[in-house]
Amino acid sequence: MMNQKDLENIIHYIVKQALEAIAINTNERNLPIDYLAIFSKDEQEFKNLEQLVRPLGKEVDKQTSKTGLTFSLDQPIKTPAGLLKLLKIRKPDPTRPQRGAPDFRVHDYQQFKDKYLKKSGNFTLMIRKDFEMIELKGIDVLVYFPNKPVGLKYARVNG
């Protein structure tokens, strides 16, 4: 059975992998983390993570419940990229072999997009209905830079 330390180790691993990918592919430093998704490896791990995280906050964003559960944490978790307040436990998905996917806030999204999107083949623009984001593939993570950070939506709801 997993414990709080295991959860924090997974989160730290994902953040460190993401920061490494950012350092290799950009000149950006000290970008704050906005959101993080842990990709469950199997159904048992998903259940274990859910049991660990559910008491730590309240579930938000029910629209994404088909892919997993998103929690607004009562006590943010310290990470190498700042305090994490939004955590998603993603259901097992064979198309997501990575360990997880954090979102980072960029000061000026358009400037970031203009500077990095075409710079290397590692960045992909992803257009969604209400927002867009840039995806960076890391070693064992997918790193996202959304034009509308998810955390801002919940800060307004919860704050």
N, C-alpha and C positions, 0 to 999 in steps of 0.2 A: 504494500500500500504506500502511496506517495504521501509526503508530508510537506509542510510549508517551505522547508529548505530546498526540497526537490523542485518545487514550483519556482522559487527564486532563482535556482541554478539554471533552469530552462530559460527563464526570462533574460537572465544575464548573458547566457550563451547567445540567444537570438540578437540581443542588442549589440554585443561585441562583434558578432559576424557582420551585422549591418554597418556598424561604425567603420569596420575594416573595408567593406565594399565602398562606403562613401569616401574614405580616405584615398583609396586606390583610384577612384573614378572622378573625383571632384576636388576643388580647392576648398570646399566648405568644411568648417570646423564648428563644433559646439552647437549643432542643430538640436533643438529640443525634441524629444520624443513626444508624440501626440497620442498614440494608440498602438496596441500590439496584439497580434493574433498568434496563438500557439496552434500549430497544426497537429492534431492528435494522430498518433501512429495507428491506433486501432480503437475499437469500441470500448475496450476495458480502460485504456488510458483516458479516453474522453470522459467516461464515468468518474474515474478517479480525480481528474482535474476539475470536473464540475463540482464534485463534493468538496474539494479544497477551496474553490473560488466562491461558491455561492454564499457562504457566511461572511465573505469579505466585502460585500457591496450589494447593490441592487441591479437586477437585470434591466437593461435598456435595449432599445433598438430591436423590437420584436419582429420588424420586417425582415431581419437577417436570420431569423431563427431556423430557417431550413438548412443553413450552412453551419450553424452553431449558436452559442450563447455569448452575448456581450454584456459585460458588467462594468458599472461605474463603481470604482472601489472607494470605500469609506476612508481608508488610510492608503494613500498612494504608496507604491512600492518604489524604493530608490533603485535607479539603474545608472549605468555609466553615462547615459544621455539625459539625465534628469529624472523627475518624478513621473511615474506611470500611473495615470488615473483611470484609463479605459483599457480593459483586457477582454479579448475574445477567446473563447475556447472553441476551436473549429472542429467540426465532425470529421472523421477520417475521410479522405478523398484521394483516390489514386492519382489524380491529376496534380496533386500538391505534395510531392515527395519531400519538400523542404521542411525544416523544423518550425518555421514561422515567418511572420511578416510584420515588421513594425512600420508605422507611418511617422514621418518627421515633418515638422513645420519649417518652411523656408520663409525668409523675410520678404522676398519679392518673387512670387511664383513665376511671373512672366519673364523676369530677368534670368531666373534659374533655368527655365525651359529654353530660352534663347541660347543660353551659354552651353548647356550640356546635352540637350536632346539629340542633336546631330553629331556631337563630338566623337562618340564611339558607338559601337553596335550594342553596348550594354544597356542602353536606355530605350524604353518603349513608351509611347504616349497611349494612354488608355482613356477613351471617351465614354462617359456614362451619361445617364439621363440628366442628372442635375449637377454634375461636376466632372472634372477630368483630373487625371493624376499621371505622374511619370513613374514608371516601374524601373527599378535597377535590380538586375539579377546578381545576387551575391553567391558565395560558396554554398551555403545551406539555408539561405534566406531569400525572400523577395522583399525589397525595400521600396516603400512608396512615399512619394512627395505629392500630396493632393493640393489642388488649388483652393479647396474648402476643407480645412482640417476637421475631422470627425469630432474631436474634442471641443471645438468651439460650439458646435451644435448642442452638445450636452452641457457645456458650461452655462449656456443661456437657459436651458431647461432646468438645470439643478441649482444655478447660482442665483 
